[in-house]
Structure formats: C-alpha cells, structure tokens
Amino acid sequence: MSAESHEVHHDGEHESMSRKRIVKVALILTAITCVEFVIALAIVPGHPNFLKFANPIYIILTLLKAFYIVAFFMHLKFEKMGLILSIVVPVIFIIGLILVLTNESHHWVDLRPAF
C-alpha cells in the first residue's frame, strides 16, 4: 500500500486531524482547565460573594471542554449533520429532564412538614 492510500480525502465530509489542530485543541482544553483551577483555588476562597457565580461558570466551561473533546477527538465535527443531530438532540433532552427533575425534587422537599 502506498502512503497516499492512508490519507483521508478532504472532500468536506471528513477532514483529517493534523498535528497542528490536535495541539491547538489540546492547548484550548488546557487553558480552560487552568481558568477553572484559578477560579476554584484563587478567586472563590477570597471572594465568598463570587461563589454564587462560580457554579454556572464551571458548567459553561465544562460544556465547552466537552464540545471540544466530542467535536475534535471523537471526530463528531467531521460527521454528517444527521448523525450529529441524532446524538446531540437526545443529550439536550436528557439534560433538560435532569434539570426539571432536580427542580421538582426541591419542590417536594419544601412541601414536607417541619418538625
């Protein structure tokens, strides 16, 4: 087999992950993780008022990291839209279900009589 048979064709459907792209995504993931550590270890303990904003920031940063991992390292970014939607839409519904059930669970705890 020649070296050309191992290359991925750049026809828009699939792009190859070049070493440059892998390093770029790895650096982005490292930067996001560093920001999370700075928030957790430096900002939050020094500013208790910032604590209420820390969790939403962590969630956004974690979702951003999950996007980069799934899109580039699991190659979902290079798949057809039908496959992407068949994975992303159920995940969004599951996240929504978790949020709704979490909200309802607090409601039932609040209805319990106090002793």
N, C-alpha and C positions, 0 to 999 in steps of 0.2 A: 504494500500500500504506500502510496506517495504521501508526502506531507500535506498536499492540497486536499486529500480526502478527509482529513481530520478537522479541517476548518469549518466553522459554521458560516453559512451564507448570510450576507447582510441584506436580506430582502424586505426588511421592515417587520417581519413577523418575529424573528429571533435575532437578537444581537448577542455577540459574544461578550463575556465579561473580561475585559482586558485587565492587565495588571494595574494599570493606572486607575481604572474605575474601581477596582477592588480596594486599592489603597485609599482612594478618595472616600468611599463609603465607610471604610474602617475608621478613618480619621473623623468623619462626621459622628459616627457612633461613639467614639472615644470622647469627643468634645461634649456631646450630650450627657454622657456619663459623668464627666468632670463637673458640668454645671449642676447635676443632681447632687454630687458629693459636696460641692460648695454650699448649696442651699441647705443640705442636711447637717453639715458639720460646722459651718461658719455663720450663716445668716440666721437660721431658725433659733438656735440656742441664745443668740444675742438679742433677738428681737421677738419676744413672745407674741406681739400683735401680728407678725408676719405668718404665724403658724396657720391661721385660717386660710391663707392663700397658698400655702406650701403643697397641700394635697392636690388641688386642681392643677398646679404647675407640674407636679410629679406625674399625674395622669396624662397630661398633654405630652410631656417629654417621653414617657413610656410608649404612648401610642406612636409617636414619631419614630422612636427606635424600632418598634415592631414593624412599621411601614418599610423602613429601610431594609430590615432583615428579610421580610417576606418579598419585597419587590426585587431586591438585587441578589441576595444569597440563595433564595429559593426560586429565583427567576420568574416570579409571577408577573413582573413588569413587562416581560417579553412574550407573554401568552396572549391568546385571543381574548377579546372583551367578554365573550360568553362564559369562558372558564373563570375569568376574574370575578364576574358578577355572581356566578354560582358559588363562589367561596365567600365573597365579601358581604353579600346581602344577608345570608343566614347568620353570619357573625354579628352584623349590626342588630338583627332582631334578637339574638341571644343576649347581647349587651343591654338592649332596651328592656328585655324581660327581667334581667337581673336587677336593673335599676328600679323597675316597677315593683318587683317583689321585695326589694330592700325597703322601699318606701312604705309598702303595705305592712311589712313586719314591724316597723316602728309604730304604725298606727295601732296595731293590736296590742303592743306593749303599753301604749298610752291608755288604752281602754281598761286595762287591768286595775281592779280596785286597790287602793293603797291601804296598807295595814299599819 
